[in-house]
Every structure is written in structure tokens, then in C-alpha cells.
Amino acid sequence: CMLAARSEAFVVPSRKPLKQNGLPHRDLDSISPMVKYWTIKRGARIVDQSLREQLQSTLDMIPAYTWYSGPSGTLTFVNRQYADYLGLESGHPLRSGIETGVAWDTHLQMLHPEDHESSRKVGEAILKTGTAGQTAFRVRAASGAYHWFLSRVAPVLESDGTVRGFIGVNLDIEDRKRAEEGLRRSEQCFTEAQRLSHVGSVGMDVSTKRIFWSDESARI
């Protein structure tokens, strides 16, 4: 869920010829079309399941809050660390990557209400372009508290460029946000103190020789 487009992507290698009970594709021509169809489809599902299991295992090993979605953008899987943060029960579909067919933006209910609109716009842009992107939002923890995350998303591509899904990494930036908020409040208090005491401040940027002054200095 993209403020700036990127060229990053995960590419799924081309699949090797599928086999069913040791029967390669070239030998399927001698059997009925219906058996051929289901043999190929079942083989494809086996490959897809294997790739999903490998992906889930990999995401579980990453020391971050990771997830993936299908090509529609619907959140399908969150790794163990993320699931524990959200407080998902052991049998929750998101822990095992079970597709439930819900709308792609259902996951927005996990976010702070004030971040729904901006996150939806970013998500729609990523789905429309099939490119990577990032945005920041607050996610509700199992305790009910909200923490800030920077979410980076990249598409998973077939060898022919078809979007197969999306992989995301959510980085906890709560401490950084708190520091930024603390600095903002300090600046507000400093500005108010100058206003009340009728004292201003003047400074200079040494690298550019640019002189700047506070609002109160300008008024004085």
C-alpha cells in the first residue's frame, strides 16, 4: 500500500514441465482432454502450493513484520511476528495463507481510522500500476494501541511480467515518530515562550551563510 514508483520486483522463475504420476506434458496428448486438463491443473496447484510454503517460511524468518497478498491486493498471509503483534488466534487464515475471498481493502480495518483514506489511495495506485511503493500508517496492536509503520511493497512477477501478488515489509517507526512529535512540540513551546516574553532569536546557517529569525524577531 505507493507514494513513489520503483522498479523493484520479485520474479518467479519459469516452471519446469509438470508431471503427474511421472507423466510429462508431451505424453498427455494420448489421453482424454478432461484427464489432460485436470492433470495439468493439479500439477500447477502443487507447484503453487510449494512456492507459497517456501515464501511463508522465508517471511517467517525475517525479523520484521512481513506479509503478502494475491494479485488483487487482498492480504493473504502475515508472518508470525506480525500475527502476534495483531493478536491473531492460532487458527486465523492470515497465519496459514488461506485465501478467504474478501475485498482487497479489508485490511484497512487494522489501521488507524485517520490513515484509511491515504492508505487506500496508495494501495489503489500500486494495484493499478503493478509497481513497488511505500507509505506510512498506524496499525492497531493486540493491546489496542496504535504504532507507526513504514510499509514497503514490491510486486511478485511471473517471468512474462504478469503480477502474481505483492510482498510487503512493515518497519516499526514508532520511536522516530515520537521523536518528531517531541521536536515539533518543543518548537511550538519555544515559539510561544518568545511571543509571551517579546524576545526573538536570530541565527545563521554556516554552510550557506543564510540568516534566519523567529516570527517574534520579525515582529520586533
N, C-alpha and C positions, 0 to 999 in steps of 0.2 A: 504494500500500500504505500506518486513519483514527483518529486519536485524538479529533478533534472534527469534527462535521459542518459543512459550509459550503454556501452557495447558489451558489458559483461553477460555471460550466459553459461549454463551448464549444458553440454551436448551429450546426448545419449548415443553411443556407438551404434552402427548398423547391426541389426540382428543377424546371426548366422542362420542358415536354413533350418527350419523347425523340423523336429521329428516327433512322431507319436508311435510308441511301441517299436522304435527302431526303423520306422518307415519315413524316408525323406520325401520332400515335396515332389521330386520327379517321378516317384512311384505312385503318387496319389491319383494320377490320371487314369489308372486302370480300375479304380473303384468308383462307386456311385457318387454323383455330385453332392448328395446330402452328407454322406460319410466324409467326403473330402472337406466339405465346408466346416463341419464340426471338429474334424481333426486339426485343421489349421487354426481355428478359433481357440480351441482348447490349448494348443501349443503356445499361442500368443499370450493367453492368460497366464500360463505357467511362467513365461519369461517376464511378464509384467509383475507378477507376484514376487518373483525373485529379486527384481530391481527394487521394488518397494521395500522389501525386507532389508536389503543392503542399505538403502537410503535411510531407513528408520534407525538401523544400528549405527550408522555413521553420525546422524544427527544427535543420537543419544550420547555419543562420546564427546561431542563438542561442549566445552564448558561455557555455554551461553544459552539463551532462550531461542531455540530454533524451531522451525515449522515448515510445512509445505502444503501446497494447495493443488487442486486439479486445474486444468486449462480454463475452467470457468471462473477461477478465483476463489472457489469455496474452500475454506480452511478444512483440511482433511486430517492432518497429523501435527501434534506438538510433542517435542521431546520430553523426557522425564523431568528435567529441571523446570521447564515451562509449565508442565501439567501440575507439578507440585506447587508451584507458585500460584497457579489459578485455583488450586484446591479441587481438582477433578477427581472423582471417585475412581477406584481401580479399574472398573469395567467401562469407563467412559469411551465412546467411539474415537475421540481425538487421541487417546493414548495408544490405540492399536491401528489407526489409519483406516478405519471403516468409513466408507462414504455413506452419507445419510441423505443426500439429495436436497439439502436446504439451500436457500438463496446465498449468493456469494458474499453478501454484506451482513450475514447473520452474526459474524464475529464482532461486529461493531458494538454489540451489547456488552462486550467485555471492557470497552473503553469508557473513559470519562465522557459524559454527555456533551460537554463543550468541544470535544475533539471529533465527534461523529461526522460533521459536515466536511471538515478539511480532509479527514482520512478517507471518506467516500470519494471525494474528488480525485485524490491521488490514486486510489485503487482503480477508479474508472479509467484514468489516463494510462496506467500500466497495462490494464486488460486490453485497451483499445490499440495500443502500440506494440504490445508484446515485448517491451524493453525493460531494463532494470530501472530502479528508482529508490527513493527513500523518503521518509517523513518521520516526524516525532509525535508521540501521543502518550496519554496516561492509561495504564492498564490496571484494572482492579485486581488486587491480590485476594487470597483466601480470607484474609483478616478483614477485608472490606476497604482497606486503604488503597490509594492510587499511587503508582510510581511512574515516573517518566521513562520512556524508552525511545531510542532511535532505531527505527525499523528499516533494514536494508533488504531489498528484494531483487532477485535475479530470475529470469526465465530458465526453464529446463527445456532444451530443444532437441528434436529428433535430428538426424543427420541431414534431412532435407529442409531444415529450418522451421518445421512445424512446432508450435508451442505445446509441450506435453504437460506443463504445470509450472509452478513457481516455488522457489525455495527462499525462505526468509530467515534473517538473524536479527533478533531484537536485543540491543545493547542497553543495559541499565545506565541511564544518565541522571538518575535522581540526585546524586551528590552535586553534579555540575549545575543542575537547575536550581538547587537550593543555594549554591554559592552565587549564582547570577541574581537570584531574587534578593539575597542578603546584600549584595553590592548595590542593587537598584534602590533598596530601602535606605541604605546608608547615604546614597547620593541625595535622595529626597529629603532626609533629615538634615543633611548639611546645607542644602539649598534653603530649607525652611528656617534654619538657625541664622543664616546670613540675612534673610529677609527680616526677621524679627529684631536682629541686633543692628541692622543697617550697616553691615560690614560685607565687603565684597572680596573677591580673590582674583588675582591675575597670575597667569603662568605662561610658559613658553615651551614649545616643542623643540628640543635641542637639535634634532635631526633635520627639521625643516625651517627652523627659526621662526615658526609661526606663533604669534602671540594670541592667547585666548583669555577670556574673562568670564566670570559668572554673570548671571542675569542681574544680580544685585549690583555688581560693579557697573554694569551698563546703565542701570537706573541712576546710580550716584553720579 
